[in-house]
Amino acid sequence: MNISNTLVKSSKIILLLFLILLNSAYISAQIKVFERPSETNLSDIGLFFESETRLKISLNGQWEASFNEGKSYQTFTVPLAYDFSGRSVFKKTLK
C-alpha cells in the first residue's frame, strides 16, 4: 500500500506542476503593439480626394484601446499594428 500511496501522491504533484506551467503561459502572455508615425497631410492620400462637398478628417492620433473586453484602456497612437487574437476595443472622442 505504501508504493500505491506514493505513486498517487507523485502523480498528483506532477499533475499540479503541469497545470501551473500550462497556466503560466497564459498569465505571462503579452500583447505586442507596434505604433507607426502618423500621416498629417490627407488631401492627396487615398481613393477619394477632398472637394467642396467632401471633407477628409484624419483618424490618426491618440486612441484608447482595450484588449480585455473594455475593462481597462491604454492610450496608443494610431496607426498601429498589434499581435492579439482576442477582441479589441478602440475609442476616441471626435471634435
C-alpha positions in Angstrom: 0.0 0.0 0.0 2.9 2.4 0.6 4.0 2.2 -3.0 0.5 2.8 -4.2 0.1 5.9 -2.0 3.4 7.2 -3.0 2.5 6.8 -6.7 -0.8 8.6 -6.2 0.9 11.5 -4.4 3.6 11.7 -7.0 1.1 11.8 -9.8 -0.9 14.5 -8.1 2.2 16.6 -7.7 3.2 16.1 -11.3 -0.3 17.0 -12.5 -0.3 20.1 -10.3 3.1 21.2 -11.7 1.9 20.6 -15.2 -1.2 22.7 -14.7 0.8 25.5 -13.2 3.3 25.5 -16.1 0.4 25.4 -18.6 -1.4 28.2 -17.0 1.7 30.4 -16.6 2.0 30.6 -20.4 -1.4 32.3 -20.5 -0.8 34.5 -17.5 2.5 35.9 -18.7 1.4 36.4 -22.3 1.9 40.0 -23.5 0.2 41.9 -26.3 2.7 43.3 -28.7 1.7 46.7 -30.1 3.7 48.4 -32.9 3.0 52.1 -33.3 3.8 53.9 -36.6 4.3 57.5 -37.3 1.0 59.2 -38.4 0.5 61.0 -41.7 -0.7 64.6 -41.4 -1.5 65.7 -44.9 -4.5 63.7 -46.1 -5.5 65.9 -49.0 -4.0 63.6 -51.7 -4.0 60.3 -49.8 -6.5 57.5 -50.6 -9.1 56.8 -53.1 -11.2 59.9 -52.6 -9.9 63.4 -52.7 -11.1 66.4 -50.7 -13.7 68.6 -52.6 -16.3 71.2 -51.8 -18.7 68.6 -50.6 -16.2 66.1 -49.1 -14.1 66.9 -46.1 -11.5 64.3 -45.1 -10.6 64.1 -41.4 -7.7 62.2 -40.0 -8.4 59.4 -37.6 -4.7 59.2 -36.8 -3.5 60.2 -33.3 -4.3 59.2 -29.8 -6.8 56.5 -29.2 -7.8 54.5 -26.2 -7.5 50.7 -26.7 -8.7 47.8 -24.6 -7.6 44.2 -25.1 -9.7 42.9 -22.2 -13.3 43.5 -23.3 -13.3 47.2 -22.2 -12.3 46.6 -18.6 -9.3 48.9 -18.8 -7.9 51.1 -21.5 -4.4 52.3 -22.6 -3.5 55.2 -24.9 -1.9 54.3 -28.2 -1.0 56.3 -31.3 -2.9 55.2 -34.4 -2.0 53.9 -37.0 -0.7 50.8 -35.2 -0.5 47.1 -35.6 -0.9 44.6 -32.8 -0.4 40.9 -32.2 -3.5 39.8 -30.3 -6.1 37.2 -31.3 -9.0 38.2 -29.0 -11.5 41.1 -29.1 -10.1 44.6 -29.0 -12.0 47.8 -28.4 -10.8 51.2 -29.6 -12.4 54.5 -28.7 -11.8 58.2 -29.5 -13.6 61.4 -28.9 -14.0 63.3 -32.2 -14.3 67.1 -32.0 
